[in-house]
Amino acid sequence: GVFCQNAMDSASHDQELVTQQMLDNKQAYITRLQDIFRTVDSDGSGTVTFQEFRDHLDNEPVKAYFESLELDVTDVSALFQLLDSDDGNLVDLDEFVTGLIRLRGSAKRVDVAVIMQQLAQFIQRTDASFFRLHSVSEKANTTPRRDVRHLVA
């Protein structure tokens, strides 16, 4: 009884420590991303342009940090587009941090599942649009037409 209870209490405490350490690590990671954002935002506007982004990825410490996050920085344009979630051609702090957290490491099963779901929804919408377009086209081809040549002459 007592030994089992002590072991369970110890395991619970260990789990709490691991959880707290993970939260601390995540906060340190976010703080580091915010610092990098402020470095990349060289004009202090609160947003990063593609030019600022490209220029700073030539900076070895910034490049090394991105690579430590397992982010491929060879295609700067593609990475910028992934971060620019609202397609505004500017990346703000929230887009920067959220985007890099999302892109960190390799794709996870949940990420792949979300992409597959979005693709399936896109295919369904495209199929429905094609069906409507096809129906309209069929109706247009079968509707009797009046001979209007005499009106033009």
BASE-338891 format. One record per atom (N, C-alpha, C): x, y, z; residue in one letter. Coordinates in Angstrom, 2 decimals, always signed. Layout:
<recs>
+---------+---------+---------+---+
|      c1 |      c2 |      c3 | r |
+---------+---------+---------+---+
|       X |       Y |       Z | A |
...
+---------+---------+---------+---+
</recs>
This chain:
<recs>
+---------+---------+---------+---+
|      c1 |      c2 |      c3 | r |
+---------+---------+---------+---+
|   +0.77 |   -1.18 |   +0.00 | G |
|   +0.00 |   +0.00 |   +0.00 | G |
|   +0.83 |   +1.27 |   +0.00 | G |
|   +1.67 |   +1.47 |   +1.05 | V |
|   +2.41 |   +2.72 |   +1.20 | V |
|   +3.44 |   +2.86 |   +0.08 | V |
|   +4.13 |   +1.76 |   -0.24 | F |
|   +5.14 |   +1.79 |   -1.30 | F |
|   +4.51 |   +2.17 |   -2.64 | F |
|   +3.37 |   +1.55 |   -2.95 | C |
|   +2.67 |   +1.85 |   -4.21 | C |
|   +2.23 |   +3.31 |   -4.25 | C |
|   +1.70 |   +3.81 |   -3.14 | Q |
|   +1.24 |   +5.20 |   -3.08 | Q |
|   +2.42 |   +6.15 |   -3.29 | Q |
|   +3.56 |   +5.86 |   -2.65 | N |
|   +4.75 |   +6.71 |   -2.83 | N |
|   +5.23 |   +6.69 |   -4.28 | N |
|   +5.19 |   +5.52 |   -4.90 | A |
|   +5.62 |   +5.41 |   -6.30 | A |
|   +4.68 |   +6.20 |   -7.21 | A |
|   +3.38 |   +6.12 |   -6.94 | M |
|   +2.41 |   +6.86 |   -7.76 | M |
|   +2.57 |   +8.36 |   -7.55 | M |
|   +2.79 |   +8.79 |   -6.32 | D |
|   +2.99 |  +10.21 |   -6.03 | D |
|   +4.25 |  +10.71 |   -6.73 | D |
|   +5.30 |   +9.90 |   -6.70 | S |
|   +6.57 |  +10.27 |   -7.34 | S |
|   +6.40 |  +10.38 |   -8.86 | S |
|   +5.69 |   +9.44 |   -9.47 | A |
|   +5.45 |   +9.47 |  -10.91 | A |
|   +4.62 |  +10.69 |  -11.28 | A |
|   +3.63 |  +11.02 |  -10.48 | S |
|   +2.79 |  +12.19 |  -10.74 | S |
|   +3.62 |  +13.46 |  -10.66 | S |
|   +4.50 |  +13.53 |   -9.65 | H |
|   +5.37 |  +14.70 |   -9.49 | H |
|   +6.33 |  +14.81 |  -10.68 | H |
|   +6.88 |  +13.67 |  -11.11 | D |
|   +7.79 |  +13.66 |  -12.27 | D |
|   +7.07 |  +14.17 |  -13.52 | D |
|   +5.82 |  +13.75 |  -13.71 | Q |
|   +5.05 |  +14.19 |  -14.88 | Q |
|   +4.81 |  +15.69 |  -14.82 | Q |
|   +4.53 |  +16.21 |  -13.64 | E |
|   +4.34 |  +17.65 |  -13.47 | E |
|   +5.62 |  +18.41 |  -13.81 | E |
|   +6.77 |  +17.87 |  -13.39 | L |
|   +8.05 |  +18.51 |  -13.70 | L |
|   +8.33 |  +18.50 |  -15.20 | L |
|   +8.04 |  +17.37 |  -15.85 | V |
|   +8.24 |  +17.27 |  -17.30 | V |
|   +7.34 |  +18.26 |  -18.03 | V |
|   +6.09 |  +18.33 |  -17.60 | T |
|   +5.14 |  +19.26 |  -18.21 | T |
|   +5.61 |  +20.70 |  -18.04 | T |
|   +6.04 |  +21.05 |  -16.84 | Q |
|   +6.52 |  +22.41 |  -16.58 | Q |
|   +7.75 |  +22.72 |  -17.41 | Q |
|   +8.65 |  +21.74 |  -17.54 | Q |
|   +9.85 |  +21.95 |  -18.34 | Q |
|   +9.49 |  +22.16 |  -19.81 | Q |
|   +8.51 |  +21.41 |  -20.32 | M |
|   +8.08 |  +21.58 |  -21.70 | M |
|   +7.50 |  +22.98 |  -21.90 | M |
|   +6.69 |  +23.45 |  -20.96 | L |
|   +6.11 |  +24.79 |  -21.06 | L |
|   +7.21 |  +25.86 |  -21.02 | L |
|   +8.20 |  +25.67 |  -20.14 | D |
|   +9.31 |  +26.61 |  -20.06 | D |
|  +10.10 |  +26.62 |  -21.36 | D |
|  +10.33 |  +25.45 |  -21.94 | N |
|  +11.07 |  +25.35 |  -23.20 | N |
|  +10.30 |  +26.04 |  -24.33 | N |
|   +8.98 |  +25.84 |  -24.36 | K |
|   +8.17 |  +26.47 |  -25.39 | K |
|   +8.21 |  +27.99 |  -25.26 | K |
|   +8.12 |  +28.48 |  -24.03 | Q |
|   +8.17 |  +29.93 |  -23.82 | Q |
|   +9.53 |  +30.48 |  -24.23 | Q |
|  +10.62 |  +29.77 |  -23.92 | A |
|  +11.95 |  +30.21 |  -24.32 | A |
|  +12.06 |  +30.23 |  -25.85 | A |
|  +11.47 |  +29.24 |  -26.49 | Y |
|  +11.46 |  +29.15 |  -27.96 | Y |
|  +10.71 |  +30.33 |  -28.57 | Y |
|   +9.54 |  +30.64 |  -28.01 | I |
|   +8.74 |  +31.77 |  -28.50 | I |
|   +9.50 |  +33.08 |  -28.30 | I |
|  +10.12 |  +33.24 |  -27.13 | T |
|  +10.90 |  +34.45 |  -26.86 | T |
|  +12.03 |  +34.59 |  -27.86 | T |
|  +12.70 |  +33.50 |  -28.18 | R |
|  +13.80 |  +33.54 |  -29.16 | R |
|  +13.27 |  +33.92 |  -30.55 | R |
|  +12.12 |  +33.37 |  -30.94 | L |
|  +11.52 |  +33.73 |  -32.23 | L |
|  +11.15 |  +35.21 |  -32.26 | L |
|  +10.64 |  +35.74 |  -31.15 | Q |
|  +10.29 |  +37.15 |  -31.08 | Q |
|  +11.55 |  +38.02 |  -31.23 | Q |
|  +12.64 |  +37.59 |  -30.61 | D |
|  +13.91 |  +38.32 |  -30.74 | D |
|  +14.40 |  +38.31 |  -32.18 | D |
|  +14.29 |  +37.15 |  -32.83 | I |
|  +14.71 |  +37.05 |  -34.23 | I |
|  +13.83 |  +37.94 |  -35.10 | I |
|  +12.53 |  +37.96 |  -34.82 | F |
|  +11.63 |  +38.82 |  -35.59 | F |
|  +12.07 |  +40.28 |  -35.49 | F |
|  +12.38 |  +40.73 |  -34.26 | R |
|  +12.80 |  +42.11 |  -34.08 | R |
|  +14.11 |  +42.40 |  -34.82 | R |
|  +14.97 |  +41.41 |  -34.92 | T |
|  +16.22 |  +41.58 |  -35.69 | T |
|  +15.92 |  +41.69 |  -37.18 | T |
|  +15.03 |  +40.81 |  -37.66 | V |
|  +14.70 |  +40.79 |  -39.09 | V |
|  +13.92 |  +42.05 |  -39.47 | V |
|  +13.08 |  +42.55 |  -38.58 | D |
|  +12.30 |  +43.77 |  -38.83 | D |
|  +13.22 |  +44.98 |  -38.65 | D |
|  +14.12 |  +45.15 |  -39.60 | S |
|  +15.19 |  +46.15 |  -39.46 | S |
|  +14.69 |  +47.58 |  -39.39 | S |
|  +13.53 |  +47.88 |  -39.96 | D |
|  +13.02 |  +49.26 |  -39.92 | D |
|  +12.09 |  +49.50 |  -38.73 | D |
|  +11.85 |  +48.47 |  -37.93 | G |
|  +11.02 |  +48.61 |  -36.73 | G |
|   +9.56 |  +48.88 |  -37.01 | G |
|   +9.08 |  +48.47 |  -38.19 | S |
|   +7.69 |  +48.75 |  -38.58 | S |
|   +6.68 |  +47.80 |  -37.95 | S |
|   +7.16 |  +46.71 |  -37.36 | G |
|   +6.24 |  +45.71 |  -36.81 | G |
|   +5.85 |  +44.65 |  -37.82 | G |
|   +6.37 |  +44.80 |  -39.03 | T |
|   +6.15 |  +43.79 |  -40.08 | T |
|   +7.48 |  +43.56 |  -40.79 | T |
|   +7.58 |  +42.40 |  -41.42 | V |
|   +8.78 |  +42.04 |  -42.17 | V |
|   +8.41 |  +41.92 |  -43.64 | V |
|   +9.17 |  +42.61 |  -44.47 | T |
|   +8.98 |  +42.49 |  -45.92 | T |
|   +9.80 |  +41.31 |  -46.42 | T |
|   +9.53 |  +40.90 |  -47.65 | F |
|  +10.31 |  +39.81 |  -48.24 | F |
|  +11.78 |  +40.21 |  -48.31 | F |
|  +12.05 |  +41.46 |  -48.65 | Q |
|  +13.44 |  +41.94 |  -48.76 | Q |
|  +14.16 |  +41.82 |  -47.42 | Q |
|  +13.52 |  +42.27 |  -46.34 | E |
|  +14.12 |  +42.16 |  -45.00 | E |
|  +14.36 |  +40.69 |  -44.66 | E |
|  +13.39 |  +39.86 |  -44.96 | F |
|  +13.49 |  +38.43 |  -44.65 | F |
|  +14.66 |  +37.81 |  -45.40 | F |
|  +14.74 |  +38.09 |  -46.69 | R |
|  +15.81 |  +37.52 |  -47.51 | R |
|  +17.17 |  +38.00 |  -47.04 | R |
|  +17.27 |  +39.29 |  -46.76 | D |
|  +18.54 |  +39.85 |  -46.31 | D |
|  +19.03 |  +39.20 |  -45.02 | D |
|  +18.12 |  +38.95 |  -44.08 | H |
|  +18.52 |  +38.39 |  -42.80 | H |
|  +18.77 |  +36.90 |  -42.85 | H |
|  +18.22 |  +36.22 |  -43.84 | L |
|  +18.54 |  +34.79 |  -43.95 | L |
|  +19.94 |  +34.59 |  -44.50 | L |
|  +20.56 |  +35.66 |  -44.97 | D |
|  +21.98 |  +35.61 |  -45.34 | D |
|  +22.86 |  +35.77 |  -44.11 | D |
|  +22.27 |  +36.22 |  -42.99 | N |
|  +22.97 |  +36.40 |  -41.73 | N |
|  +23.19 |  +35.01 |  -41.11 | N |
|  +24.45 |  +34.62 |  -40.92 | E |
|  +24.76 |  +33.26 |  -40.46 | E |
|  +24.09 |  +32.86 |  -39.14 | E |
|  +24.08 |  +33.71 |  -38.09 | P |
|  +23.40 |  +33.29 |  -36.85 | P |
|  +21.90 |  +33.04 |  -37.06 | P |
|  +21.25 |  +33.91 |  -37.84 | V |
|  +19.81 |  +33.74 |  -38.10 | V |
|  +19.60 |  +32.47 |  -38.92 | V |
|  +20.41 |  +32.29 |  -39.94 | K |
|  +20.32 |  +31.10 |  -40.80 | K |
|  +20.55 |  +29.83 |  -39.98 | K |
|  +21.55 |  +29.86 |  -39.11 | A |
|  +21.84 |  +28.68 |  -38.28 | A |
|  +20.68 |  +28.37 |  -37.33 | A |
|  +20.04 |  +29.42 |  -36.80 | Y |
|  +18.92 |  +29.17 |  -35.91 | Y |
|  +17.75 |  +28.55 |  -36.66 | Y |
|  +17.47 |  +29.05 |  -37.85 | F |
|  +16.40 |  +28.47 |  -38.66 | F |
|  +16.71 |  +27.00 |  -38.96 | F |
|  +17.95 |  +26.72 |  -39.30 | E |
|  +18.34 |  +25.34 |  -39.60 | E |
|  +18.25 |  +24.46 |  -38.35 | E |
|  +18.52 |  +25.03 |  -37.17 | S |
|  +18.39 |  +24.25 |  -35.93 | S |
|  +16.94 |  +23.88 |  -35.66 | S |
|  +16.01 |  +24.63 |  -36.28 | L |
|  +14.58 |  +24.32 |  -36.16 | L |
|  +14.14 |  +23.32 |  -37.23 | L |
|  +15.12 |  +22.81 |  -37.97 | E |
|  +14.87 |  +21.87 |  -39.07 | E |
|  +14.04 |  +22.52 |  -40.16 | E |
|  +14.30 |  +23.81 |  -40.41 | L |
|  +13.63 |  +24.54 |  -41.48 | L |
|  +14.59 |  +24.71 |  -42.63 | L |
|  +14.16 |  +24.33 |  -43.80 | D |
|  +14.97 |  +24.48 |  -45.00 | D |
|  +14.87 |  +25.93 |  -45.45 | D |
|  +15.99 |  +26.63 |  -45.38 | V |
|  +16.00 |  +28.04 |  -45.74 | V |
|  +16.57 |  +28.28 |  -47.13 | V |
|  +16.70 |  +27.22 |  -47.91 | T |
|  +17.23 |  +27.41 |  -49.26 | T |
|  +16.21 |  +28.08 |  -50.17 | T |
|  +14.92 |  +27.84 |  -49.95 | D |
|  +13.88 |  +28.48 |  -50.75 | D |
|  +13.23 |  +29.57 |  -49.91 | D |
|  +13.89 |  +30.72 |  -49.86 | V |
|  +13.46 |  +31.83 |  -49.01 | V |
|  +12.06 |  +32.29 |  -49.40 | V |
|  +11.78 |  +32.34 |  -50.69 | S |
|  +10.48 |  +32.80 |  -51.17 | S |
|   +9.35 |  +31.90 |  -50.67 | S |
|   +9.53 |  +30.60 |  -50.78 | A |
|   +8.50 |  +29.66 |  -50.34 | A |
|   +8.28 |  +29.76 |  -48.83 | A |
|   +9.36 |  +29.88 |  -48.08 | L |
|   +9.24 |  +30.00 |  -46.63 | L |
|   +8.49 |  +31.28 |  -46.25 | L |
|   +8.80 |  +32.38 |  -46.92 | F |
|   +8.12 |  +33.65 |  -46.65 | F |
|   +6.63 |  +33.52 |  -46.95 | F |
|   +6.29 |  +32.88 |  -48.07 | Q |
|   +4.87 |  +32.70 |  -48.43 | Q |
|   +4.14 |  +31.85 |  -47.41 | Q |
|   +4.81 |  +30.84 |  -46.85 | L |
|   +4.19 |  +30.01 |  -45.83 | L |
|   +3.94 |  +30.80 |  -44.54 | L |
|   +4.83 |  +31.72 |  -44.23 | L |
|   +4.65 |  +32.54 |  -43.03 | L |
|   +3.59 |  +33.62 |  -43.23 | L |
|   +3.46 |  +34.10 |  -44.45 | D |
|   +2.51 |  +35.18 |  -44.77 | D |
|   +1.10 |  +34.61 |  -44.92 | D |
|   +0.49 |  +34.29 |  -43.79 | S |
|   -0.79 |  +33.56 |  -43.80 | S |
|   -1.94 |  +34.36 |  -44.39 | S |
|   -1.87 |  +35.69 |  -44.36 | D |
|   -2.97 |  +36.49 |  -44.91 | D |
|   -2.67 |  +37.01 |  -46.32 | D |
|   -1.58 |  +36.54 |  -46.92 | D |
|   -1.18 |  +36.93 |  -48.27 | D |
|   -1.07 |  +38.44 |  -48.44 | D |
|   -0.61 |  +39.13 |  -47.40 | G |
|   -0.48 |  +40.57 |  -47.45 | G |
|   +0.89 |  +41.06 |  -47.89 | G |
|   +1.78 |  +40.14 |  -48.25 | N |
|   +3.16 |  +40.45 |  -48.65 | N |
|   +3.96 |  +41.07 |  -47.52 | N |
|   +3.45 |  +40.96 |  -46.30 | L |
|   +4.15 |  +41.35 |  -45.08 | L |
|   +3.89 |  +40.28 |  -44.04 | L |
|   +4.86 |  +40.06 |  -43.18 | V |
|   +4.69 |  +39.09 |  -42.09 | V |
|   +4.79 |  +39.85 |  -40.78 | V |
|   +3.72 |  +39.75 |  -39.97 | D |
|   +3.77 |  +40.41 |  -38.66 | D |
|   +4.29 |  +39.42 |  -37.62 | D |
|   +4.44 |  +39.88 |  -36.40 | L |
|   +5.02 |  +39.06 |  -35.33 | L |
|   +4.22 |  +37.77 |  -35.12 | L |
|   +2.90 |  +37.90 |  -35.08 | D |
|   +2.06 |  +36.72 |  -34.85 | D |
|   +2.22 |  +35.69 |  -35.98 | D |
|   +2.19 |  +36.15 |  -37.22 | E |
|   +2.37 |  +35.24 |  -38.36 | E |
|   +3.75 |  +34.56 |  -38.29 | E |
|   +4.76 |  +35.34 |  -37.93 | F |
|   +6.13 |  +34.84 |  -37.86 | F |
|   +6.25 |  +33.73 |  -36.82 | F |
|   +5.82 |  +34.02 |  -35.59 | V |
|   +5.95 |  +33.05 |  -34.50 | V |
|   +5.06 |  +31.84 |  -34.75 | V |
|   +3.79 |  +32.09 |  -35.05 | T |
|   +2.85 |  +30.98 |  -35.28 | T |
|   +3.29 |  +30.12 |  -36.45 | T |
|   +3.72 |  +30.77 |  -37.53 | G |
|   +4.15 |  +30.03 |  -38.71 | G |
|   +5.36 |  +29.17 |  -38.45 | G |
|   +6.34 |  +29.72 |  -37.75 | L |
|   +7.56 |  +28.94 |  -37.48 | L |
|   +7.30 |  +27.81 |  -36.49 | L |
|   +6.41 |  +28.03 |  -35.55 | I |
|   +6.05 |  +26.94 |  -34.63 | I |
|   +5.38 |  +25.82 |  -35.42 | I |
|   +4.49 |  +26.20 |  -36.34 | R |
|   +3.78 |  +25.21 |  -37.16 | R |
|   +4.75 |  +24.45 |  -38.07 | R |
|   +5.74 |  +25.15 |  -38.59 | L |
|   +6.67 |  +24.54 |  -39.54 | L |
|   +7.83 |  +23.82 |  -38.86 | L |
|   +7.95 |  +23.98 |  -37.57 | R |
|   +9.07 |  +23.40 |  -36.82 | R |
|   +9.08 |  +21.89 |  -36.94 | R |
|  +10.25 |  +21.36 |  -37.25 | G |
|  +10.40 |  +19.91 |  -37.33 | G |
|   +9.71 |  +19.34 |  -38.54 | G |
|   +9.58 |  +18.05 |  -38.54 | S |
|   +8.96 |  +17.39 |  -39.68 | S |
|   +7.44 |  +17.34 |  -39.50 | S |
|   +6.78 |  +17.06 |  -40.59 | A |
|   +5.31 |  +17.01 |  -40.56 | A |
|   +4.85 |  +15.90 |  -39.61 | A |
|   +3.84 |  +16.22 |  -38.86 | K |
|   +3.28 |  +15.25 |  -37.93 | K |
|   +2.03 |  +14.64 |  -38.54 | K |
|   +1.60 |  +13.54 |  -38.02 | R |
|   +0.42 |  +12.87 |  -38.56 | R |
|   -0.78 |  +13.79 |  -38.60 | R |
|   -0.94 |  +14.60 |  -37.56 | V |
|   -2.09 |  +15.51 |  -37.51 | V |
|   -1.99 |  +16.51 |  -38.65 | V |
|   -0.79 |  +17.02 |  -38.92 | D |
|   -0.61 |  +17.97 |  -40.02 | D |
|   -1.00 |  +17.33 |  -41.35 | D |
|   -0.54 |  +16.11 |  -41.56 | V |
|   -0.86 |  +15.40 |  -42.80 | V |
|   -2.36 |  +15.15 |  -42.89 | V |
|   -2.98 |  +14.78 |  -41.78 | A |
|   -4.43 |  +14.53 |  -41.77 | A |
|   -5.19 |  +15.81 |  -42.12 | A |
|   -4.77 |  +16.94 |  -41.57 | V |
|   -5.43 |  +18.22 |  -41.87 | V |
|   -5.31 |  +18.54 |  -43.35 | V |
|   -4.12 |  +18.36 |  -43.89 | I |
|   -3.91 |  +18.64 |  -45.32 | I |
|   -4.78 |  +17.72 |  -46.18 | I |
|   -4.85 |  +16.45 |  -45.81 | M |
|   -5.67 |  +15.51 |  -46.57 | M |
|   -7.14 |  +15.91 |  -46.51 | M |
|   -7.60 |  +16.35 |  -45.34 | Q |
|   -8.99 |  +16.77 |  -45.20 | Q |
|   -9.26 |  +18.01 |  -46.06 | Q |
|   -8.36 |  +18.98 |  -46.01 | Q |
|   -8.53 |  +20.19 |  -46.81 | Q |
|   -8.52 |  +19.87 |  -48.30 | Q |
|   -7.66 |  +18.95 |  -48.70 | L |
|   -7.60 |  +18.56 |  -50.11 | L |
|   -8.90 |  +17.87 |  -50.53 | L |
|   -9.42 |  +17.00 |  -49.68 | A |
|  -10.68 |  +16.32 |  -49.99 | A |
|  -11.82 |  +17.34 |  -50.13 | A |
|  -11.86 |  +18.33 |  -49.25 | Q |
|  -12.90 |  +19.37 |  -49.33 | Q |
|  -12.74 |  +20.18 |  -50.61 | Q |
|  -11.52 |  +20.48 |  -50.99 | F |
|  -11.26 |  +21.22 |  -52.22 | F |
|  -11.74 |  +20.42 |  -53.42 | F |
|  -11.45 |  +19.13 |  -53.43 | I |
|  -11.87 |  +18.27 |  -54.54 | I |
|  -13.39 |  +18.22 |  -54.62 | I |
|  -14.06 |  +18.11 |  -53.48 | Q |
|  -15.53 |  +18.08 |  -53.47 | Q |
|  -16.10 |  +19.38 |  -54.03 | Q |
|  -15.55 |  +20.51 |  -53.61 | R |
|  -16.04 |  +21.80 |  -54.12 | R |
|  -15.78 |  +21.92 |  -55.62 | R |
|  -14.62 |  +21.47 |  -56.06 | T |
|  -14.28 |  +21.55 |  -57.48 | T |
|  -15.20 |  +20.65 |  -58.29 | T |
|  -15.45 |  +19.44 |  -57.79 | D |
|  -16.37 |  +18.53 |  -58.48 | D |
|  -17.77 |  +19.13 |  -58.58 | D |
|  -18.24 |  +19.73 |  -57.49 | A |
|  -19.58 |  +20.33 |  -57.48 | A |
|  -19.64 |  +21.49 |  -58.48 | A |
|  -18.60 |  +22.31 |  -58.52 | S |
|  -18.56 |  +23.42 |  -59.47 | S |
|  -18.54 |  +22.91 |  -60.90 | S |
|  -17.77 |  +21.88 |  -61.14 | F |
|  -17.70 |  +21.30 |  -62.48 | F |
|  -19.05 |  +20.75 |  -62.90 | F |
|  -19.74 |  +20.06 |  -61.97 | F |
|  -21.05 |  +19.51 |  -62.27 | F |
|  -22.04 |  +20.62 |  -62.63 | F |
|  -22.03 |  +21.73 |  -61.83 | R |
|  -22.94 |  +22.85 |  -62.13 | R |
|  -22.61 |  +23.46 |  -63.48 | R |
|  -21.35 |  +23.64 |  -63.77 | L |
|  -20.93 |  +24.21 |  -65.04 | L |
|  -21.34 |  +23.30 |  -66.20 | L |
|  -21.17 |  +22.01 |  -66.01 | H |
|  -21.55 |  +21.05 |  -67.04 | H |
|  -23.06 |  +21.08 |  -67.28 | H |
|  -23.84 |  +21.18 |  -66.20 | S |
|  -25.30 |  +21.25 |  -66.32 | S |
|  -25.73 |  +22.50 |  -67.08 | S |
|  -25.14 |  +23.61 |  -66.77 | V |
|  -25.47 |  +24.86 |  -67.47 | V |
|  -25.11 |  +24.75 |  -68.94 | V |
|  -23.96 |  +24.17 |  -69.20 | S |
|  -23.52 |  +24.00 |  -70.58 | S |
|  -24.47 |  +23.09 |  -71.36 | S |
|  -24.91 |  +22.02 |  -70.73 | E |
|  -25.86 |  +21.09 |  -71.38 | E |
|  -27.17 |  +21.81 |  -71.70 | E |
|  -27.66 |  +22.61 |  -70.74 | K |
|  -28.91 |  +23.34 |  -70.97 | K |
|  -28.75 |  +24.34 |  -72.09 | K |
|  -27.63 |  +25.00 |  -72.15 | A |
|  -27.39 |  +25.99 |  -73.20 | A |
|  -27.35 |  +25.34 |  -74.57 | A |
|  -26.83 |  +24.14 |  -74.66 | N |
|  -26.72 |  +23.45 |  -75.94 | N |
|  -28.04 |  +22.82 |  -76.39 | N |
|  -28.97 |  +22.59 |  -75.47 | T |
|  -30.23 |  +21.95 |  -75.85 | T |
|  -31.39 |  +22.93 |  -75.94 | T |
|  -31.21 |  +24.15 |  -75.53 | T |
|  -32.29 |  +25.14 |  -75.59 | T |
|  -32.51 |  +25.55 |  -77.04 | T |
|  -33.77 |  +25.49 |  -77.51 | P |
|  -34.03 |  +25.91 |  -78.89 | P |
|  -33.65 |  +27.37 |  -79.06 | P |
|  -33.05 |  +27.66 |  -80.18 | R |
|  -32.63 |  +29.04 |  -80.47 | R |
|  -33.49 |  +29.59 |  -81.59 | R |
|  -33.78 |  +30.84 |  -81.48 | R |
|  -34.49 |  +31.51 |  -82.56 | R |
|  -33.49 |  +31.95 |  -83.61 | R |
|  -33.94 |  +31.96 |  -84.77 | D |
|  -33.10 |  +32.46 |  -85.84 | D |
|  -33.19 |  +33.99 |  -85.81 | D |
|  -32.09 |  +34.62 |  -85.43 | V |
|  -32.09 |  +36.06 |  -85.29 | V |
|  -31.31 |  +36.75 |  -86.41 | V |
|  -30.97 |  +35.99 |  -87.45 | R |
|  -30.20 |  +36.58 |  -88.55 | R |
|  -30.97 |  +37.72 |  -89.24 | R |
|  -32.29 |  +37.56 |  -89.29 | H |
|  -33.08 |  +38.58 |  -89.97 | H |
|  -33.06 |  +39.91 |  -89.19 | H |
|  -32.77 |  +39.87 |  -87.89 | L |
|  -32.73 |  +41.08 |  -87.10 | L |
|  -31.44 |  +41.88 |  -87.37 | L |
|  -30.42 |  +41.19 |  -87.80 | V |
|  -29.12 |  +41.83 |  -88.02 | V |
|  -29.04 |  +42.43 |  -89.41 | V |
|  -29.74 |  +41.89 |  -90.36 | A |
|  -29.64 |  +42.31 |  -91.76 | A |
|  -30.16 |  +43.66 |  -92.04 | A |
+---------+---------+---------+---+
</recs>
